Amino acid sequence: LVRINQRSFVWIILTLCVLAVPVAVLTQNTPAKDTSGKESGGLMNRFKDHIQVIRLTGMIMDKADSGLFSSQTGSATTCIKDLRKALKNKKVKAVLLRINSPGGTVPTSQEVYEAVLDLKEAGKPVVVSMGDMAASGGYYVACAADKIVANPGTMTGSIGVIMNLMCYKGLADKLGVEPETIKSGLFKDIASPSHKMTKEEKEILQALVMDCYDQFTQVVAKGRNLPIEEVKRLADGRIYTGRQAQQNKLVDEIGTYTDAMALLQKICKEKYKLTEDLQVDEDKSDGFLAS
């Protein structure tokens, strides 16, 4: 029976981890086949003309960058960076944006939207592929693309703006808690949960929500080439399936990720006068050593 002391065991584990790094890197850079049979995801493919796959996943909000060993792949912050890199990279000829998001904050949704719009205005085609959900802010972003492809059961739409607030004054009164507020202006504590909202406060917040709603509907009208009246008829906050969204001209086609990629390849062939499909980079790299 061989006995290994604790210190030796720790060194063995650390050595194995270090040896695993180049193996992981080489494995990540091994080309895979995309849906058209082309090699994808290989490191060398990034030096060729190719389609870049970028993901937008989860709540759309501004978050700090991930740490060395953590990952925020698909977060809005990472998505914006990836879109800007694709804009600067001359080898990226088009982008497939995969969205799986229930929405998020208005400003961050607008930042992602503008990053997608920059790509399109630079002449790089963008096709959105909707996953399980691309609603509210997720749909806001999709409106910047050249084409939107959704699964028949994708949850999308939810065109609108909401502000959830809470008032615990009644509970505080029962407990004998009386908050004191010192403020510089009448509305500095607007939406505070410690007091019931006044008529003036509600009017201010309602105006704020409606201004954001107007921005949202204008984006949809522009992106989908629809009359603003038609958009507002659809924009009552309800969600639509992908099939319902297509019937209402909110998406272009019904299909899977594979269908969206095939559509983008077709667009690229026509735009760049190609006879073969472009290489596809489906890089899903996380934070360093995350795998």
ROLO-472789 format. One record per residue (C-alpha): x negated, y negated, z negated. Coordinates in steps of 0.5 Angstrom, whole numbers, padded with zeros to 4 digits, always signed. Layout:
# ROLO-472789
XYZ;...
This chain:
# ROLO-472789
+0000+0000+0000;-0003-0007+0002;-0002-0012-0002;-0001-0020+0001;-0002-0025-0004;+0003-0031-0004;-0003-0036-0001;-0005-0031+0005;+0003-0030+0006;+0004-0037+0007;-0002-0038+0012;+0000-0032+0016;+0007-0035+0017;+0004-0042+0019;-0001-0039+0024;+0005-0035+0027;+0009-0042+0028;+0003-0045+0031;+0002-0039+0036;+0010-0040+0037;+0009-0047+0040;+0006-0046+0047;+0010-0040+0048;+0017-0044+0047;+0014-0049+0051;+0013-0044+0057;+0019-0041+0056;+0023-0048+0056;+0019-0050+0063;+0021-0043+0066;+0025-0045+0072;+0032-0042+0072;+0037-0041+0077;+0043-0046+0078;+0050-0045+0081;+0047-0046+0088;+0042-0041+0087;+0037-0047+0086;+0031-0047+0081;+0033-0051+0075;+0030-0054+0069;+0023-0052+0071;+0018-0058+0069;+0015-0058+0076;+0022-0059+0079;+0022-0066+0075;+0016-0068+0080;+0021-0067+0086;+0027-0070+0089;+0033-0067+0084;+0040-0068+0081;+0039-0070+0073;+0044-0067+0068;+0046-0071+0062;+0050-0070+0057;+0055-0074+0052;+0057-0070+0046;+0061-0071+0040;+0063-0078+0037;+0061-0084+0041;+0057-0089+0036;+0051-0092+0035;+0046-0087+0031;+0039-0087+0029;+0034-0083+0033;+0033-0076+0031;+0027-0074+0027;+0021-0070+0029;+0025-0063+0027;+0032-0065+0028;+0036-0066+0035;+0042-0071+0037;+0042-0068+0044;+0048-0071+0047;+0049-0076+0042;+0051-0083+0045;+0044-0086+0043;+0040-0080+0047;+0045-0081+0053;+0044-0088+0054;+0036-0087+0054;+0037-0081+0059;+0041-0085+0063;+0036-0091+0063;+0031-0086+0065;+0034-0083+0071;+0035-0090+0073;+0028-0092+0073;+0026-0085+0076;+0025-0085+0083;+0026-0077+0084;+0033-0077+0080;+0037-0078+0086;+0044-0077+0083;+0047-0075+0076;+0052-0070+0073;+0054-0073+0067;+0058-0067+0063;+0062-0071+0058;+0065-0067+0051;+0068-0072+0047;+0074-0075+0043;+0072-0082+0044;+0068-0087+0039;+0067-0094+0038;+0069-0099+0043;+0062-0103+0044;+0058-0096+0044;+0063-0093+0049;+0062-0100+0053;+0054-0099+0053;+0054-0092+0056;+0059-0094+0061;+0055-0100+0063;+0049-0095+0064;+0053-0090+0068;+0055-0096+0072;+0048-0099+0073;+0046-0092+0076;+0052-0092+0081;+0050-0099+0083;+0043-0097+0084;+0046-0092+0089;+0045-0086+0085;+0051-0082+0086;+0054-0080+0079;+0060-0075+0078;+0063-0073+0071;+0065-0066+0069;+0069-0066+0063;+0069-0061+0058;+0074-0059+0053;+0075-0066+0052;+0074-0073+0055;+0079-0078+0051;+0079-0085+0049;+0072-0087+0049;+0070-0081+0053;+0075-0083+0059;+0072-0090+0058;+0065-0088+0060;+0068-0083+0066;+0071-0089+0069;+0064-0091+0071;+0063-0085+0075;+0064-0084+0083;+0068-0078+0082;+0071-0075+0076;+0072-0067+0075;+0076-0064+0070;+0078-0057+0068;+0086-0056+0068;+0086-0056+0061;+0081-0061+0059;+0084-0066+0054;+0083-0073+0057;+0087-0080+0057;+0088-0083+0050;+0087-0090+0053;+0088-0095+0048;+0085-0097+0041;+0086-0096+0034;+0084-0099+0027;+0086-0095+0021;+0086-0098+0015;+0088-0097+0008;+0091-0100+0002;+0090-0098-0005;+0093-0104-0009;+0099-0100-0012;+0095-0094-0015;+0090-0100-0018;+0096-0103-0021;+0099-0097-0024;+0092-0096-0027;+0091-0103-0029;+0085-0104-0024;+0085-0112-0022;+0080-0113-0017;+0077-0120-0016;+0074-0123-0010;+0070-0129-0009;+0070-0131-0001;+0068-0137+0003;+0074-0137+0007;+0081-0135+0008;+0080-0129+0012;+0073-0126+0010;+0076-0120+0006;+0081-0119+0012;+0083-0111+0012;+0081-0110+0004;+0084-0104+0001;+0085-0108-0005;+0091-0112-0003;+0097-0112+0002;+0096-0115+0008;+0099-0121+0010;+0102-0123+0016;+0097-0128+0018;+0092-0122+0017;+0096-0117+0021;+0096-0122+0027;+0089-0123+0027;+0087-0116+0027;+0093-0114+0032;+0090-0119+0037;+0083-0116+0036;+0086-0109+0038;+0090-0112+0044;+0084-0115+0047;+0080-0109+0046;+0086-0105+0050;+0086-0110+0055;+0078-0109+0056;+0080-0102+0057;+0085-0102+0062;+0081-0107+0066;+0076-0102+0066;+0081-0096+0068;+0084-0100+0073;+0077-0102+0077;+0074-0095+0076;+0080-0091+0079;+0082-0097+0084;+0089-0097+0080;+0094-0103+0079;+0093-0106+0072;+0101-0105+0071;+0100-0098+0073;+0095-0097+0068;+0098-0100+0063;+0104-0095+0064;+0100-0089+0063;+0096-0093+0057;+0100-0092+0051;+0095-0088+0048;+0098-0081+0050;+0093-0075+0052;+0094-0072+0058;+0091-0065+0061;+0086-0065+0067;+0092-0063+0071;+0097-0068+0069;+0091-0073+0069;+0090-0071+0076;+0097-0072+0078;+0097-0079+0075;+0090-0081+0079;+0086-0081+0073;+0081-0076+0075;+0079-0074+0082;+0079-0066+0082;+0081-0060+0078;+0075-0056+0077;+0069-0053+0073;+0062-0055+0072;+0060-0051+0078;+0065-0055+0082;+0063-0061+0080;+0056-0059+0081;+0058-0057+0088;+0062-0064+0089;+0055-0068+0087;+0051-0063+0092;+0056-0065+0098;+0056-0072+0096;+0048-0072+0096;+0047-0068+0103;+0052-0073+0106;+0048-0079+0103;+0041-0077+0104;+0042-0073+0110;+0040-0066+0107;+0041-0059+0110;+0039-0056+0103;+0042-0057+0096;+0037-0061+0091;+0034-0058+0086;+0037-0059+0079;+0034-0061+0072;+0039-0058+0067;+0034-0060+0061;+0037-0059+0054;+0031-0061+0050;+0032-0062+0043;+0027-0065+0038;+0020-0063+0038;+0020-0056+0035;+0028-0056+0034;+0028-0049+0038;
